[in-house]
Amino acid sequence: MPSSAVPGAPAGTAVLQPLAELWSTQQWHLRFRESSAPPSDLADFQTIAPPRNALWADPFPIEWDGRRFLLFQERVYGFWGRTAGSRGVLRAMEYYGGGRWSHPRTILERAYHLSYPFLFFWQGRPYLLPETQANRTIELYEATEFPWRWRRRRTYMNGVDAVDTTLLDAGGLWWMFTCLENHRSPNRDLHVFSATDPIHGDWRPHACNPVVSNVSCARMAGRIFFDGRNWIRPGQDCSAGFGRSVEFRRILELSPQRYAEEPAGRIGPDTMADASGIHTFNEAGGLQVIDVRRRVERWRLC
């Protein structure tokens, strides 16, 4: 059987699939709802549509000084709906309530791709930890005018292929969760580091790194949140391709010497029409936001 054929698929699938890829592609967009309920059913999420020629992904809502904002990645399509050669920038918009949003503004752009704008607070100040794998760094930014202007504060690590870095303040330490890429098996190895100070401190590797080696849940998919009893870590299921669903993982043990977690549910595209994947879930200020993948004809992106 030719390697491109799918066992059990109808005759001609190996020929039709390349034609389908030529005519259509995947586009990410955002959906939201005002709720703090567990996101088991996604049917009532409303769409935030990107511009026709762009994708929006990696949403991070945040509440600041009584106002709610959303940070996310934007990437513009090129000729015939292609992203090759383009790079992501970070944008933000304010939520006014009742489904009303401000016009999005670019807040951070570099000569390399940016995504996953993880936000955290330290001593009352907001900080940003975007994904900068394309520069082989983990970079920290500090707000000069939140959320519209940022300056680089320091570089945590150089010469690393780290994706979707996420911090957690727990147990008297700051914890850094990041997938350090193994190019033979991407999205598989989750590494943890700890520090006493997230701004000035040195990050020490966990004794059990990688603490998770599983392509179905290792890569981070949003902030780690507390459910009233345990810390819950959102992870991406990339076992059937990048960003199939979000797998929630209950953290059972977290110390410099030990780490353990167990399954705690999932959200996927099953309950949503015209959806083929979800790879980020975040909540802040009673606002839940996800990104959703759908298939679109390439001519619609031009």
C-alpha positions as CSV (number, residue, x, y, z in Angstrom):
1,M,0.0,0.0,0.0
2,P,1.4,3.5,-0.8
3,S,2.5,5.4,2.3
4,S,0.0,8.2,1.6
5,A,-3.0,5.9,1.5
6,V,-5.2,5.5,4.6
7,P,-6.1,2.0,5.6
8,G,-9.9,1.5,5.1
9,A,-10.3,4.7,3.3
10,P,-12.3,4.8,0.0
11,A,-10.4,4.3,-3.2
12,G,-8.9,7.5,-4.5
13,T,-8.4,9.1,-1.1
14,A,-4.6,9.4,-1.7
15,V,-5.4,11.4,-4.8
16,L,-8.2,13.5,-3.5
17,Q,-6.4,14.6,-0.3
18,P,-3.7,16.7,-2.0
19,L,-6.4,18.3,-4.1
20,A,-8.4,19.2,-1.0
21,E,-5.2,20.7,0.6
22,L,-4.7,22.8,-2.6
23,W,-8.3,24.1,-2.5
24,S,-8.7,24.7,1.3
25,T,-6.7,25.1,4.5
26,Q,-7.1,25.6,8.3
27,Q,-8.0,28.9,9.9
28,W,-8.0,29.6,13.7
29,H,-10.4,32.1,15.2
30,L,-11.6,32.9,18.7
31,R,-14.8,32.2,20.6
32,F,-15.8,33.4,24.1
33,R,-18.5,33.5,26.7
34,E,-19.1,35.3,30.0
35,S,-19.0,32.4,32.5
36,S,-17.0,30.7,35.2
37,A,-18.7,27.3,34.8
38,P,-16.6,24.3,33.7
39,P,-16.3,24.4,29.9
40,S,-17.7,20.9,29.2
41,D,-20.2,22.2,26.7
42,L,-18.9,24.7,24.1
43,A,-22.2,25.3,22.3
44,D,-22.9,28.8,23.8
45,F,-19.5,30.3,22.9
46,Q,-19.8,33.3,20.6
47,T,-17.4,33.9,17.7
48,I,-14.8,36.7,17.5
49,A,-14.0,36.6,13.8
50,P,-10.5,37.7,12.6
51,P,-10.0,39.7,9.4
52,R,-10.6,37.7,6.3
53,N,-6.9,37.3,5.5
54,A,-5.7,36.4,9.1
55,L,-5.8,33.8,11.8
56,W,-6.3,34.6,15.5
57,A,-5.1,32.1,18.2
58,D,-3.7,31.8,21.7
59,P,-6.2,34.0,23.5
60,F,-5.3,35.3,27.0
61,P,-8.0,37.3,28.8
62,I,-6.9,39.5,31.7
63,E,-8.6,41.8,34.2
64,W,-6.8,44.9,35.1
65,D,-8.0,47.9,37.1
66,G,-11.6,46.9,36.7
67,R,-11.3,46.5,32.9
68,R,-11.1,43.3,30.8
69,F,-8.7,42.8,27.9
70,L,-7.8,40.0,25.5
71,L,-4.3,39.4,24.2
72,F,-3.8,37.0,21.3
73,Q,-1.7,36.1,18.3
74,E,-2.4,37.3,14.8
75,R,-0.9,35.9,11.6
76,V,-1.7,37.2,8.1
77,Y,-2.1,34.8,5.2
78,G,-0.1,35.3,2.0
79,F,-0.9,34.3,-1.5
80,W,-3.6,31.6,-1.8
81,G,-4.0,31.3,2.0
82,R,-0.4,30.4,2.8
83,T,1.4,31.3,6.1
84,A,4.9,30.4,4.8
85,G,7.2,33.3,5.4
86,S,4.7,35.2,7.6
87,R,5.2,35.7,11.3
88,G,2.9,36.2,14.2
89,V,2.4,39.5,16.1
90,L,0.6,40.1,19.4
91,R,-2.5,42.1,19.5
92,A,-5.0,43.2,22.2
93,M,-8.5,44.5,22.5
94,E,-10.8,45.5,25.4
95,Y,-14.0,43.8,26.2
96,Y,-16.9,46.2,27.1
97,G,-19.5,43.6,27.9
98,G,-22.5,42.4,26.0
99,G,-20.4,41.0,23.2
100,R,-18.8,44.3,22.4
101,W,-15.1,44.6,21.7
102,S,-12.8,47.5,20.9
103,H,-10.8,47.6,17.7
104,P,-7.7,45.3,18.1
105,R,-4.3,47.0,18.2
106,T,-0.8,45.5,17.7
107,I,1.1,45.5,21.1
108,L,4.3,43.6,20.3
109,E,6.1,42.9,17.0
110,R,9.6,41.5,16.4
111,A,11.6,40.4,13.4
112,Y,10.7,36.8,14.4
113,H,7.4,35.0,15.1
114,L,5.5,35.7,18.3
115,S,2.6,33.7,19.8
116,Y,1.1,32.5,23.1
117,P,1.1,35.9,25.1
118,F,1.2,34.4,28.6
119,L,0.5,37.2,31.2
120,F,1.3,37.2,35.0
121,F,1.6,39.7,37.8
122,W,4.5,40.3,40.2
123,Q,4.5,42.9,43.0
124,G,1.5,44.5,41.3
125,R,3.0,44.9,37.9
126,P,2.0,43.0,34.7
127,Y,4.5,41.0,32.8
128,L,4.4,39.2,29.4
129,L,6.1,35.9,28.4
130,P,5.4,35.4,24.7
131,E,6.5,32.4,22.8
132,T,9.8,33.3,21.0
133,Q,10.9,29.9,19.8
134,A,11.7,31.3,16.3
135,N,14.5,33.3,18.1
136,R,15.5,30.3,20.2
137,T,14.8,32.3,23.4
138,I,12.4,32.6,26.4
139,E,11.9,36.4,26.8
140,L,10.3,38.4,29.5
141,Y,8.6,41.7,28.8
142,E,7.3,44.4,31.2
143,A,4.3,46.7,30.6
144,T,5.1,50.4,30.2
145,E,1.4,51.2,29.3
146,F,-0.8,48.2,29.9
147,P,-1.7,46.4,27.7
148,W,-0.6,48.5,24.7
149,R,3.2,48.9,25.2
150,W,5.9,46.6,26.4
151,R,9.6,46.6,26.8
152,R,11.9,43.6,27.1
153,R,13.1,43.1,30.7
154,R,15.4,40.0,30.3
155,T,15.9,36.8,28.5
156,Y,15.3,33.7,30.7
157,M,17.0,31.3,28.4
158,N,19.0,31.4,25.1
159,G,19.6,28.6,22.5
160,V,16.4,26.7,23.4
161,D,13.5,25.5,21.3
162,A,10.8,26.2,23.9
163,V,7.1,26.5,23.1
164,D,4.1,27.9,25.1
165,T,6.0,28.7,28.3
166,T,3.7,29.1,31.3
167,L,4.4,30.2,34.9
168,L,2.7,29.2,38.2
169,D,3.1,30.7,41.6
170,A,2.6,27.9,44.1
171,G,4.1,26.4,47.3
172,G,6.5,29.3,47.9
173,L,8.1,29.0,44.5
174,W,7.5,30.1,40.9
175,W,7.3,27.2,38.4
176,M,8.0,27.5,34.7
177,F,6.3,24.9,32.5
178,T,7.6,24.7,28.9
179,C,7.9,22.1,26.1
180,L,11.5,21.9,25.0
181,E,11.2,20.6,21.5
182,N,12.6,17.2,20.4
183,H,12.4,17.6,16.6
184,R,12.0,13.8,16.1
185,S,9.0,13.9,18.5
186,P,7.6,17.5,18.8
187,N,5.2,18.5,21.5
188,R,6.1,15.5,23.6
189,D,8.4,16.6,26.4
190,L,7.2,19.0,29.2
191,H,10.0,20.4,31.3
192,V,9.6,22.3,34.6
193,F,12.0,24.8,36.2
194,S,11.6,26.7,39.5
195,A,12.8,30.1,41.0
196,T,12.1,32.1,44.1
197,D,11.8,35.3,42.0
198,P,10.3,35.3,38.5
199,I,11.9,38.6,37.5
200,H,15.4,38.4,38.8
201,G,15.9,34.8,39.9
202,D,17.7,31.9,38.3
203,W,15.5,29.0,36.9
204,R,16.6,25.6,38.2
205,P,15.6,22.4,36.3
206,H,13.3,19.9,37.9
207,A,14.9,16.7,39.1
208,C,12.5,14.6,37.0
209,N,12.7,16.5,33.7
210,P,11.0,15.9,31.4
211,V,8.1,15.5,33.9
212,V,5.7,14.5,31.1
213,S,6.6,12.7,27.9
214,N,3.3,12.3,26.1
215,V,2.3,14.0,22.9
216,S,-1.4,13.8,23.9
217,C,-1.0,16.3,26.8
218,A,2.5,17.7,27.3
219,R,2.4,21.0,25.5
220,M,0.7,23.8,27.5
221,A,-2.7,25.1,26.4
222,G,-3.2,28.0,28.7
223,R,-2.9,29.2,32.3
224,I,-2.8,26.6,35.1
225,F,-5.8,27.3,37.3
226,F,-7.1,26.3,40.7
227,D,-10.4,24.4,40.8
228,G,-10.9,24.8,44.6
229,R,-8.9,21.7,45.5
230,N,-6.2,21.2,42.9
231,W,-4.1,23.0,40.3
232,I,-5.4,22.1,36.8
233,R,-2.9,22.2,33.9
234,P,-4.4,22.6,30.4
235,G,-2.4,20.6,27.8
236,Q,-2.7,20.2,24.1
237,D,-3.6,16.9,22.5
238,C,-1.3,16.7,19.5
239,S,-1.5,12.9,19.0
240,A,-3.5,13.3,15.8
241,G,-1.9,16.5,14.7
242,F,-1.3,19.9,16.2
243,G,-4.1,21.3,18.4
244,R,-6.8,18.6,18.3
245,S,-8.2,19.3,21.8
246,V,-7.4,20.6,25.3
247,E,-6.6,17.9,27.9
248,F,-7.0,19.0,31.5
249,R,-4.5,17.5,33.9
250,R,-4.9,17.5,37.7
251,I,-1.5,18.2,39.4
252,L,-1.2,15.8,42.3
253,E,2.4,16.5,43.4
254,L,4.7,19.5,42.7
255,S,8.0,19.9,44.4
256,P,11.6,20.3,43.2
257,Q,12.1,16.5,43.4
258,R,8.7,15.1,42.5
259,Y,5.9,15.7,40.0
260,A,2.7,13.8,39.3
261,E,-0.6,14.5,37.5
262,E,-3.7,12.7,36.3
263,P,-6.4,13.2,33.7
264,A,-9.1,15.7,34.7
265,G,-11.3,16.0,31.6
266,R,-11.0,17.5,28.1
267,I,-12.7,19.9,25.7
268,G,-12.7,19.2,22.0
269,P,-14.5,20.3,18.8
270,D,-17.1,17.6,19.1
271,T,-19.9,19.9,20.4
272,M,-19.2,22.7,18.0
273,A,-20.4,23.0,14.4
274,D,-17.7,23.6,11.7
275,A,-14.8,23.0,14.1
276,S,-11.9,20.6,13.8
277,G,-9.7,21.5,16.8
278,I,-9.2,23.6,19.9
279,H,-5.7,24.2,21.5
280,T,-6.1,27.0,24.1
281,F,-8.4,27.6,27.0
282,N,-8.2,30.6,29.4
283,E,-10.4,32.4,31.8
284,A,-10.1,35.7,33.7
285,G,-12.7,38.1,35.1
286,G,-15.6,35.8,34.3
287,L,-14.5,35.7,30.6
288,Q,-13.7,32.3,29.0
289,V,-12.0,32.3,25.7
290,I,-10.9,29.5,23.4
291,D,-9.4,29.3,19.9
292,V,-11.1,27.1,17.3
293,R,-9.8,25.6,14.1
294,R,-12.0,25.3,11.0
295,R,-11.4,24.5,7.4
296,V,-12.0,27.2,4.8
297,E,-11.5,27.6,1.1
298,R,-8.2,29.4,0.3
299,W,-9.8,32.0,-1.9
300,R,-11.7,33.3,1.1
301,L,-8.3,34.3,2.7
302,C,-7.1,36.3,-0.2
